[in-house]
Amino acid sequence: MENSPTKLSGKTWTVIVLLALVGQIAWAVENNFFNLFIQDAFGASLADVALMVSASAITATATTLLVGAWTDRVGKRKVFVVAGTLVWGLSICLFAVLQQVSATLARDAAAAAALGITLTIACDCLMTFFGSAANDACFNAWLTDITDDTNRGRVEGVNSAMPLLSMLVVFGGAMFFMIVGDDGSVTYDYPVFFTVIGGVVLATGLAAAALMKDSHPQRRADTSYFRELSYGFRPSSASANRMLYLVLAAYCIFAIAMQVFMPYYVLYLRLPYILGENYVFVMAPCIIIAAVFTILYGRTMDKRGFSASVILPLVLFLAGCAVLTVFVNGPAVFLGSMLMLSGYLGAVACFGAAIRNNTPLDRVGAYQGVRIFMVVLVPMLIGPWIGSAISASSGAVVGFGVVGDGFTPSSLIFAGGAAVALLTFVVLFAIRRLEKREPRK
């Protein structure tokens, strides 16, 4: 007999939407504008950008693992979410003064640029530490605490839609801070932009302090902290939680598939023979459609279970990648993007809910680090290199070693992503067999 979904209060939904959206807005700023800032303000090289991205990814993984396990130990989530979000906002505001600080402390322009690059990378890691502590580790653990297998699908549907919706907010808002030079070059009023974003995050921390109720997870102070850190990476833990690790493995493969083309997706759409600068008129409605689909589809996960629900999003994802690989005209790119993004967000919602449903309730915080390791760090270290190699082998490289070491992504990156995603079905077959042996309660 199907259980009726556990209802969450309006105040709880407000906290979920607010923290999920504003948290993803902050990450969208980091992922999209810190790279622009370090190049525009200090003339950073691609190697500097790559170093900043790598350092941030490692910081996020380590922070989520360390802080997540610590919240289990003390049996509290809210204080970490609120304090982390407040300092997260302040750390974003730091970027507003980096140009002034580097110019004041350095003896000349070259030294100021070098110092500015160093400070930007260091501040990015600092911001990532507090952001990951508040969002990746504690907010996500709190979400698992307050939900159950009757409502996690719909909650995860909302949560999973936020990363792309936040991009609309960030890029739309950034237009108000855009500065167009006489030569047509585009930059931004970074001090004001970062101050506004930091202020929004800071205000969100204050709102969370007033509205959020702690989930009061079970304390694990009876075991060694360092033993808890390693718990999720032991073979015995995988054996005791087979479904969880199978879902993580499937999610890892799917995330690698996404990373094959997603870092180059906007670059591809902006190519003059694809959409050019009108790409936003395709991306924006596709993101909205995908977000609505995901929010509505989350209910299916609650009713039908993981393996039955994730198939449709994966099929949509593969269909979208196929269309984007073969066709380059505007209507086809719109259709392919809509299918791909809907499948991507829908699948992420299913994976996220399944992970929450199978996470041991006495180690929710500790497993947030395992989740970030499996579905963020590993895919980021593998996927982009596959996409880069595919574009390079297709002869789409331009200006290498001559004009900024840039390259033009090939449509074959979508075929590469689809090929990797097909491997997800191998793990799903094992998940389906385990579900039959251990039926859903």
C-alpha positions in Angstrom: 0.0 0.0 0.0 1.4 3.4 -1.0 2.2 5.7 1.8 0.9 9.3 1.6 3.7 11.8 1.3 4.9 13.5 4.5 4.0 17.1 4.4 6.5 19.9 5.0 5.4 23.2 6.5 5.4 26.4 4.5 8.2 27.8 6.5 10.3 24.7 5.8 9.7 25.0 2.1 10.6 28.7 2.2 14.0 27.8 3.8 14.6 25.0 1.3 13.9 27.3 -1.7 15.8 30.3 -0.3 18.9 28.4 0.7 18.9 26.2 -2.4 18.5 29.2 -4.8 20.8 31.7 -3.2 23.4 29.0 -2.6 23.4 28.1 -6.2 23.5 31.8 -7.2 26.7 32.1 -5.2 28.2 29.0 -6.9 27.1 30.3 -10.3 29.0 33.5 -9.7 32.1 31.5 -8.7 31.9 29.1 -11.7 31.2 31.8 -14.3 32.4 35.2 -13.1 35.5 34.5 -11.0 37.2 33.2 -14.2 36.2 36.4 -16.0 37.3 38.6 -13.1 40.8 37.1 -12.7 41.4 37.6 -16.4 39.8 41.0 -16.8 41.3 42.5 -13.6 44.7 40.9 -13.6 45.3 39.4 -17.0 45.5 35.9 -15.7 46.5 33.0 -18.1 44.5 29.9 -18.8 46.9 28.0 -16.5 46.0 30.4 -13.6 42.3 29.8 -14.3 42.8 26.0 -14.3 44.8 26.3 -11.0 41.9 28.2 -9.4 39.3 25.8 -10.6 41.3 22.8 -9.4 42.1 24.3 -6.0 38.4 25.2 -5.5 37.2 21.7 -6.4 39.7 20.1 -4.0 38.8 22.6 -1.3 35.1 21.9 -1.7 35.6 18.1 -1.5 37.8 18.3 1.6 35.6 20.8 3.4 32.4 18.8 2.8 34.0 15.6 4.1 35.5 17.3 7.2 32.6 19.5 8.2 29.9 16.9 7.3 31.5 14.4 9.7 31.9 17.1 12.4 28.2 18.0 12.2 27.3 14.3 12.8 29.6 14.4 15.8 28.0 17.4 17.5 24.5 16.6 16.4 23.7 20.0 14.9 23.2 21.4 11.4 21.6 24.9 11.7 24.5 26.7 13.4 26.9 25.5 10.6 24.4 26.5 7.9 23.8 30.0 9.4 27.4 30.8 10.4 28.8 29.4 7.2 26.3 31.3 5.0 27.0 34.6 6.8 30.8 34.3 6.3 30.2 33.0 2.8 28.6 36.3 2.0 31.4 38.3 3.6 34.0 36.3 1.7 32.3 37.1 -1.7 32.4 40.8 -0.7 36.2 40.5 -0.4 36.4 40.2 -4.2 35.1 43.7 -4.5 38.3 45.1 -3.0 41.0 42.8 -4.4 42.0 45.2 -7.3 42.4 48.1 -4.8 44.3 45.9 -2.3 46.7 44.5 -4.9 47.4 47.9 -6.4 48.1 49.4 -3.0 50.4 46.7 -1.8 52.4 46.1 -5.0 55.3 48.3 -6.3 54.3 48.3 -9.9 51.6 47.1 -12.4 53.2 43.7 -13.0 53.6 43.0 -9.3 50.0 44.1 -8.7 48.7 41.7 -11.3 50.7 38.8 -9.9 49.6 39.6 -6.3 46.0 40.0 -7.6 46.1 36.5 -9.2 47.4 35.0 -6.0 44.9 36.8 -3.8 42.0 35.8 -6.1 42.9 32.1 -6.0 43.3 32.2 -2.2 40.0 34.1 -1.7 38.3 31.6 -4.0 39.4 28.8 -1.8 38.4 30.7 1.3 34.9 31.4 -0.1 34.6 27.8 -1.2 35.5 26.6 2.3 32.6 28.5 3.9 30.2 27.9 1.0 30.8 24.1 1.0 30.6 24.0 4.8 27.2 25.7 4.7 25.7 24.3 1.5 27.3 21.1 0.4 27.9 19.6 3.8 25.3 21.0 6.2 22.3 22.2 4.1 22.3 19.0 2.1 22.6 16.9 5.3 19.7 18.9 6.8 17.6 18.2 3.7 18.1 14.5 4.2 17.3 14.8 7.9 14.0 16.5 7.4 12.7 14.4 4.5 11.8 10.7 4.0 11.2 8.4 1.1 7.7 9.7 0.6 8.7 13.3 -0.2 12.4 13.3 -1.1 11.6 13.1 -4.9 9.6 16.3 -4.9 12.1 18.1 -2.6 15.0 17.0 -4.7 13.1 18.0 -7.9 13.0 21.6 -6.5 16.6 21.4 -5.2 18.0 20.0 -8.5 16.3 22.7 -10.6 18.1 25.5 -8.8 21.6 25.3 -10.4 20.2 26.2 -13.8 17.7 28.7 -12.6 20.4 30.4 -10.7 22.3 30.9 -14.0 19.3 32.8 -15.4 19.3 35.0 -12.3 23.1 35.6 -12.4 23.4 36.3 -16.1 20.2 38.4 -16.1 21.4 40.4 -13.2 24.9 40.8 -14.5 23.5 42.8 -17.4 22.9 45.7 -15.1 26.6 45.8 -14.2 27.9 45.3 -17.8 30.5 47.8 -19.1 30.9 47.9 -22.9 34.1 49.5 -24.2 34.5 51.7 -27.2 36.0 48.7 -29.1 33.0 46.6 -28.2 34.7 44.6 -25.5 32.6 43.6 -22.5 33.5 43.7 -18.8 31.6 44.3 -15.6 31.6 46.6 -12.6 33.1 43.9 -10.4 33.2 45.8 -7.1 29.5 46.6 -7.1 28.6 43.2 -8.6 30.4 41.2 -5.9 29.1 43.5 -3.1 25.5 42.9 -4.3 25.9 39.1 -4.5 27.7 39.0 -1.2 25.0 41.1 0.4 22.3 38.7 -0.9 24.1 35.7 0.5 24.6 37.5 3.8 20.9 38.4 4.0 20.0 34.8 3.3 22.1 33.7 6.3 20.2 36.1 8.5 16.9 34.8 7.1 18.0 31.2 7.8 18.8 32.2 11.4 15.2 33.4 11.9 13.3 30.7 9.9 15.3 27.5 10.0 14.6 24.7 12.6 17.5 22.4 13.4 17.0 18.8 12.5 18.8 17.5 15.6 20.5 14.5 14.1 21.8 11.7 16.2 25.2 12.5 17.7 28.2 10.3 17.0 30.5 11.5 19.7 31.2 7.9 20.8 33.6 7.2 17.9 36.9 8.7 16.7 36.4 11.7 14.4 39.1 10.5 12.0 37.5 7.0 11.9 34.3 8.7 10.9 36.1 10.5 8.1 37.3 7.3 6.5 34.1 5.4 7.1 32.5 6.1 3.7 35.6 5.0 1.8 35.9 1.6 3.4 35.0 -1.7 1.5 33.0 -2.8 4.5 30.8 0.3 4.3 30.1 -0.4 0.6 29.2 -4.0 1.5 26.8 -2.8 4.2 25.2 -0.2 2.0 25.2 -1.8 -1.5 22.3 0.2 -2.9 23.8 3.5 -1.8 27.2 2.8 -3.5 25.5 1.5 -6.7 23.5 4.7 -6.9 26.7 6.7 -6.3 28.5 4.7 -9.0 25.7 5.3 -11.5 25.5 9.0 -10.6 29.3 9.3 -11.0 29.2 7.9 -14.5 26.3 10.2 -15.5 28.2 13.2 -14.0 31.3 12.3 -16.0 29.0 12.2 -19.1 27.8 15.7 -18.3 31.3 17.0 -17.8 32.3 15.8 -21.2 30.4 18.7 -22.8 29.0 21.0 -20.2 32.1 23.1 -19.7 32.1 23.8 -23.4 28.3 24.0 -23.9 27.9 27.8 -23.9 31.1 28.1 -26.0 29.5 25.7 -28.5 26.2 27.6 -28.6 28.0 30.9 -29.1 29.8 29.7 -32.3 28.7 32.0 -35.2 27.4 29.0 -37.2 25.4 27.6 -34.3 23.5 30.4 -32.5 26.0 33.2 -32.1 25.3 35.8 -29.4 21.6 35.0 -29.6 22.3 31.8 -27.6 20.6 33.2 -24.5 17.3 33.2 -26.3 17.6 29.4 -26.6 19.2 28.7 -23.2 16.7 30.7 -21.2 13.5 29.0 -22.3 15.2 25.6 -22.3 16.3 26.1 -18.7 12.8 27.2 -17.6 11.2 24.2 -19.3 13.7 21.8 -17.8 13.3 23.2 -14.4 9.5 22.9 -14.5 9.8 19.4 -15.8 12.1 18.4 -12.9 10.0 20.0 -10.2 6.9 18.1 -11.5 8.8 14.9 -12.2 10.1 14.7 -8.7 6.7 13.3 -7.6 7.3 10.3 -9.8 10.3 9.3 -7.9 8.3 9.3 -4.7 5.7 7.0 -6.2 7.6 4.6 -8.4 11.0 4.3 -6.9 14.5 5.1 -8.3 15.2 2.6 -11.1 11.7 3.0 -12.7 11.8 6.8 -12.5 15.4 7.5 -13.8 14.9 5.7 -17.2 12.8 8.5 -18.8 15.2 11.3 -17.9 18.2 9.2 -19.2 16.4 8.6 -22.5 15.6 12.3 -22.8 19.2 13.1 -22.1 20.5 10.6 -24.8 17.9 11.9 -27.3 18.9 15.5 -26.7 22.6 14.7 -27.1 21.8 12.8 -30.4 20.0 15.9 -31.8 22.8 18.3 -30.8 25.4 16.0 -32.3 23.7 15.7 -35.7 21.9 19.1 -36.3 23.2 22.7 -36.1 20.1 24.7 -37.1 18.3 26.9 -34.6 15.1 24.9 -34.1 17.1 21.6 -33.7 19.5 23.1 -31.2 16.5 24.4 -29.2 14.9 20.9 -29.3 18.2 19.1 -28.4 19.0 21.5 -25.6 15.5 21.2 -24.1 15.6 17.4 -24.2 19.2 17.3 -22.9 18.6 19.8 -20.0 15.3 18.2 -19.0 16.9 14.8 -18.9 19.9 16.1 -17.1 17.9 17.8 -14.3 15.4 15.0 -14.1 18.1 12.4 -13.7 20.0 14.5 -11.1 16.8 14.7 -9.1 16.3 11.0 -9.2 19.9 10.3 -8.2 19.8 12.8 -5.4 16.6 11.4 -3.9 17.9 7.9 -4.1 21.1 8.8 -2.4 19.2 10.5 0.4 16.9 7.4 0.7 19.8 5.1 1.1 22.1 7.2 3.3 22.5 5.8 6.8 20.7 8.2 9.1 23.4 8.1 11.7 26.1 9.2 9.2 24.2 11.7 7.0 26.9 14.4 7.4 29.8 12.1 6.8 28.3 10.9 3.5 28.0 14.4 2.1 31.8 14.3 1.5 31.6 10.9 -0.2 28.8 12.3 -2.4 30.9 15.3 -3.4 33.9 13.1 -4.1 31.9 10.8 -6.3 29.7 13.2 -8.2 31.7 16.4 -8.4 35.5 15.9 -8.0 35.9 12.7 -9.9 33.7 13.8 -12.9 35.5 17.2 -13.0 38.9 15.5 -13.2 37.8 13.1 -16.0 34.9 14.5 -18.1 36.4 17.8 -19.4 39.5 16.0 -20.7 37.4 13.6 -22.7 35.5 16.5 -24.3 38.7 18.4 -25.0 40.3 15.3 -26.6 37.2 14.7 -28.8 37.2 18.3 -30.1 41.0 18.2 -30.7 40.8 14.9 -32.6 37.9 16.3 -34.7 40.2 19.0 -36.1 38.2 21.8 -34.4 41.3 23.3 -32.8 42.0 26.9 -33.7 44.7 29.3 -32.7 46.5 26.8 -30.4 49.7 28.4 -29.3 48.9 31.5 -31.4 45.8 33.2 -30.1 45.1 32.6 -26.4 45.3 28.8 -26.6 41.6 28.7 -27.4 39.7 25.9 -29.2 36.4 25.5 -30.9 34.3 22.7 -29.4 32.9 20.1 -31.8 29.3 18.8 -31.8 30.9 15.4 -31.3 31.3 16.2 -27.6 27.6 15.5 -27.2 28.1 12.1 -28.8 30.9 11.5 -26.3 28.7 12.5 -23.4 25.9 10.1 -24.6 28.4 7.3 -25.0 29.6 7.6 -21.4 26.0 8.0 -20.2 25.1 4.6 -21.8 27.4 3.0 -19.2 24.9 4.2 -16.6 22.5 1.5 -17.7 25.0 -1.3 -16.8 24.9 -0.1 -13.1 21.1 0.4 -13.3 20.8 -3.3 -14.2 22.6 -4.2 -11.0 20.4 -1.7 -9.1 17.3 -3.2 -10.5 18.4 -6.7 -9.5 19.1 -5.5 -6.0 15.7 -3.8 -5.8 14.0 -7.0 -6.6 15.9 -8.8 -3.8 15.3 -5.9 -1.4 11.9 -4.5 -2.4 11.0 -0.9 -1.5 9.1 -0.6 1.8 
